[in-house]
Amino acid sequence: MTDHKMSPLDKVETLRSELSDTVHDLMHEAKPMMDRAAHRATKRVSDLAHEGMEAACHGKHLLEHEARDASEQAMHLIRREPFKAMLIAAGVGAAAVAVVGLMTRSRAH
């Protein structure tokens, strides 16, 4: 049947079928590229997650080391100057009580 004798509905159906075939062919040709892109993206996300875990672990170890150093310095201060250490502790405690008092007072109002 020629194009001139086809009804408009038949022409639309033929066009739809041709477009569907074209899209199917394009998807089939693009699948390997999309698979490679997905694989690269997955690998990159995995690499970033691994780097993040390593950075967190490094930060944890660094923080532990600094806390240990601070604790050792505090112990040395307490041994060398116990009275001064007691005054510092009392001052820190008083400041903490004052801050908590201000925070609870401001929430009450």
C-alpha positions as CSV (number, residue, x, y, z in Angstrom):
1,M,0.0,0.0,0.0
2,T,1.4,3.5,-0.9
3,D,1.5,6.4,1.5
4,H,-1.3,8.2,-0.4
5,K,-3.8,5.4,0.2
6,M,-3.1,4.9,3.9
7,S,-5.6,6.4,6.4
8,P,-4.3,9.0,8.9
9,L,-4.6,6.4,11.7
10,D,-2.5,3.9,9.7
11,K,0.1,6.6,9.1
12,V,0.2,7.4,12.8
13,E,0.5,3.7,13.7
14,T,3.3,3.3,11.1
15,L,5.1,6.3,12.5
16,R,4.7,5.1,16.1
17,S,6.1,1.7,15.1
18,E,9.1,3.2,13.4
19,L,9.8,5.5,16.3
20,S,9.5,2.6,18.7
21,D,11.9,0.5,16.7
22,T,14.4,3.5,16.5
23,V,14.2,4.1,20.2
24,H,14.7,0.3,20.9
25,D,17.7,0.3,18.5
26,L,19.2,3.3,20.2
27,M,18.7,1.9,23.7
28,H,20.3,-1.4,22.5
29,E,23.4,0.5,21.1
30,A,23.7,2.8,24.2
31,K,23.4,-0.1,26.8
32,P,27.2,-0.9,26.8
33,M,28.0,2.8,27.3
34,M,25.5,3.2,30.0
35,D,26.8,0.0,31.8
36,R,30.4,1.4,31.6
37,A,29.2,4.8,33.0
38,A,27.3,3.1,35.8
39,H,30.3,1.0,36.7
40,R,32.6,4.0,36.8
41,A,30.1,5.9,38.9
42,T,29.7,3.0,41.3
43,K,33.5,2.6,41.6
44,R,33.9,6.4,42.2
45,V,31.3,6.3,45.0
46,S,33.0,3.3,46.5
47,D,36.4,5.0,46.4
48,L,34.9,8.2,48.0
49,A,33.3,6.1,50.8
50,H,36.6,4.4,51.4
51,E,38.5,7.7,51.5
52,G,35.9,9.0,53.9
53,M,36.3,6.0,56.2
54,E,40.0,6.4,56.2
55,A,39.8,10.2,57.0
56,A,37.4,9.4,59.9
57,C,39.7,6.8,61.2
58,H,42.7,9.1,61.0
59,G,40.7,11.9,62.7
60,K,39.7,9.5,65.5
61,H,43.3,8.4,66.1
62,L,44.4,12.1,66.1
63,L,41.7,13.0,68.6
64,E,42.6,10.1,70.8
65,H,46.3,11.1,70.7
66,E,45.4,14.8,71.6
67,A,43.1,13.7,74.4
68,R,45.8,11.4,75.8
69,D,48.3,14.3,75.6
70,A,45.9,16.7,77.4
71,S,45.3,14.1,80.1
72,E,49.0,13.6,80.6
73,Q,49.5,17.4,80.8
74,A,46.7,17.7,83.4
75,M,48.2,14.8,85.5
76,H,51.6,16.6,85.4
77,L,50.0,19.9,86.5
78,I,48.1,18.1,89.3
79,R,51.3,16.4,90.5
80,R,53.5,19.6,90.3
81,E,50.9,22.1,91.6
82,P,47.9,20.4,93.2
83,F,46.5,23.7,94.7
84,K,46.6,25.5,91.4
85,A,45.0,22.5,89.7
86,M,42.2,22.5,92.3
87,L,41.6,26.2,91.8
88,I,41.4,25.7,88.0
89,A,39.0,22.8,88.4
90,A,36.8,24.9,90.8
91,G,36.8,27.8,88.3
92,V,35.8,25.5,85.4
93,G,33.1,24.0,87.6
94,A,31.8,27.4,88.5
95,A,31.8,28.6,84.9
96,A,29.9,25.4,83.9
97,V,27.3,26.0,86.6
98,A,26.9,29.6,85.5
99,V,26.4,28.6,81.9
100,V,23.8,26.0,82.8
101,G,22.1,28.5,85.0
102,L,21.9,31.1,82.2
103,M,20.6,28.5,79.8
104,T,17.9,27.2,82.1
105,R,16.9,30.7,83.1
106,S,16.5,31.9,79.5
107,R,14.4,28.9,78.6
108,A,12.1,29.4,81.6
109,H,11.3,33.0,80.3
